[in-house]
Amino acid sequence: GGRGKTTLAQVLYNDEQVKEHFDMNAWVCVSEQYDALRVIKTLIEQITEKSCDVSDMNSLEIRLREQVRGKTFLFVLDDVW
């Protein structure tokens, strides 16, 4: 920790020239206690800008796949342990 990885990623993530290359982008802080359901749910909520009340992993994966199919995307998973 403390090497500036998140700061560098934030600069790139927020850069307008970088944003032009992607149809969608999302940032998720994973944290030490990894919760795949929460990560996928957060990705879906960020790219759809709607609340996601699905709690089944398979349904979440299908929903995420449908959202990104045929699109370019930048997903940053920050603070992965």
N, C-alpha and C positions, 0 to 999 in steps of 0.2 A: 504494500500500500504506500500511498504518498508519493508516487512517481509522476503524477499528473496525467495518468491515462484517461480518466474521466473528463478532465478539462480539455484535453486534446480532442476526445471524441465529441464533446459538446460543441467545440468550435467548428468541427467538420459537419456535424449534424445540422447546425443552425446556419451554415453557409448557403447563401442563395444559389450559387453555382452548383453546389452539390445537390440541393433540393430539386433543381431543374431536371436532373437525370432520373428521378424516381417518381412514379405515380403516387406512391404513398410512403409514409415513414412513421415509425413509432419507437418510443424509448421505454424500456422496462427495467426497473431496478430489481434484480433477482434476489439479492441479499444472501446471507449465509444459510438460511433455512429455505432450500429450494422447494418450490411448490409449482409443479408444472401446470396444474389447473389455473392457478392465479396468473401465471405468466401468459398463457395462451388467451385467457379471458381478458387480460389487460391489453394485449395486442389487438384483439377484436374490437374492444371498446374504443381504443385510440383511432383505429383506421375507419371505423364506422361512425364514430362520434355518437354512439348510442350505448345505453346500458345493456349488458349481456347477463341474462339470468339463467343461462344453461350451466349445469354443473356436471354433466357427463363428459368424460374425456373424449370419447369417440365423436360425440356430437360437436364438441368444440373444435376438434381437429378438422372435421368436415367443413364446418362454418369458416374456419380460417382459410382452408384450402380454396373454398369457393370465392372468398374475398380477394385472394392474391393471384388466382389463376389468370395467366396471360398478362400480368402487370409486373412492372419493375418496382421493387420495394427495398427500403433500407430499414432494417430492424436492428436496434442496438440493445443488447442485453448487458446491462451495466452491473457491476459489483457481483460478478459470478465467482463463487468460491470453489 
